[in-house]
Amino acid sequence: MNIFKFDSPVMNFIGKVADLIILNLLTLVLSIPIVTYGAATTAKYYVSMKIIRGEEGTLFKPYFKSFKENFRQSTIAWLILLVILAVLGVDWYWIIAVKGISTVNNIYLIGVGLISLLAIFTTMTIFPFIARFQLTLKEAFKGAVIFSFLNFFKLILIAALEVITVIACVWYARWLPLILLFGTTSALYYVNLAVIKGFKKLEDKIQKEEEEKKAEEEAENYEESEPLVLRPDEHTLKGKVEAEKQTFKNLTFPEKIQFFKDYYLGKTILIILVIVFVLWFIYDAFLDKKDVLYSGGLIYVNVTEDGEKLLTDELLDEWVTNKHKKEIQLTELILDFDEENPMPVADPTQDQAIMASVIIGAYDYFLVDAHLIEHYEQFDCYKNIGEYASLYGFSDEDCYFIAYDEEAVEENHALEGQTYINAIRLPEATCEKFGISSQSGEGVYLLLTLNKREKETDDKFFEYIFR
């Protein structure tokens, strides 16, 4: 069987994936005003359920039709959910940032957690209800809540997929568009599978009620509308394929070109781009093992333009011999200090942001103003660089010593009570070479962050800096 035939299972699958990607992008654009998120998401599920079910229908026409027809109801539902989510967000902020999670009663934590999950799951499922059925807002919320209880574990897995997508986007920031695209598309696909299966019993019940009602109407010649009615299905995918085959067969060559441009050019381009991105990702992530990614952060430290080049492009050239290179970054961390009298302690929220960046591996080293070293060395996230201090002949005066607590000692696999060197002050010659200067004028310290970087890489970095 030719997998590239229009009606082959492979091409049908690729077509569905392309349609779901386009739907996600279209929904993202139409959700930018925030208020329109509900209507855009409802329209997305209206079309995506048809795609997954194999029902015929173009992409854009039914999307905008649903967007218009369900705008009022979807928007009201979304605004209600937005208020609920905002209140829960404030509650979690109070628990974590103000009160402290360790001081909050466990029963209260569990209660807020369950309510938060229910609110999130209701947000995930209410719009498919509005898209699939004609019902009141109260019935939509009731259906979404009941559905969330009945499919609790499925929705947890789908939510976990979305969380993993976000984490992957942060961890592999350079691949954010591709990861986000496939992560959200996969989540959309599995949500559709869950709601389609969950709706099946309800649809059968509605269908049976409609048939019984129709029989009664015919017998009694009496009409009465149902409060909950399935939206009419369109033609099947098989019928569409056969019809388009016949249409395409009867067209002249110029007409075939025009037909392809009108209906399949956009999807074809999208599929080609996706394939190129996937192949590029596989090559970049798995096949090219010689690449080096090494990033540093500047804390109240200045670096000249030439020095920045030495710490990025020139450093990369030292390590990588092949043509395909990953970028080495040097980022200035903007700190909110009084320029005339800089404080030695930074904004706590700023510290949290820096710590988060260390945890996700965004920085391999920091250059810190000596005026702030007492504050930033307390993060307990730095390597013991005493070996390098001895190797390159640093005196005790130029080293910052710290005795780790028991937990930190265990983390670093060292002897308890031993003193470590967390930071070393850069010599004046090194600072001049790289154009490095502290904003306080007290000198600059170098620290290495705890990460999965191989020791060989750190060795090369020190050799490059102090040779």
Secondary structure, DSSP 4 states (H G I P E B T S, - for coil): --TTSTTSHHHHHHHHHHHHHHHHHHHHHHTTTSTTHHHHHHHHHHHHHHHHHTB---SHHHHHHHHHHTHHHHHHHHHHHHHHHHHHHHHHHIIIIII-GGGS-HHHHHHHHHHHHHHHHHHHHHHHHHHHEE--HHHHHHHHHHHHHHTHHHHHHHHHHHHHHHHHHHHTGGGHHHHHHHHHHHHHHHHHHHHHHHHHHHHHHHHHHHHHHHHHHHHHT-----SSEEPPP--BHHHHHHHHHHHHHTS-HHHHHHHHHHHTHHHHHHHHHHHHHHHHHHIIIII-TT----EEEEESEEE-HHHHHHHTHHHHHHH--SS--PPPEEEEEP----SSS--SS--HHHHHHHHHHHHTT--SEEEEEGGGHHHHGGG--B---HHHHHHTT--GGGEEEE---HHHHHHTT--TT--EEEEEEPPHHHHHHHTEEESSSS-EEEEEB-SS--HHHHHHHHHHHH-
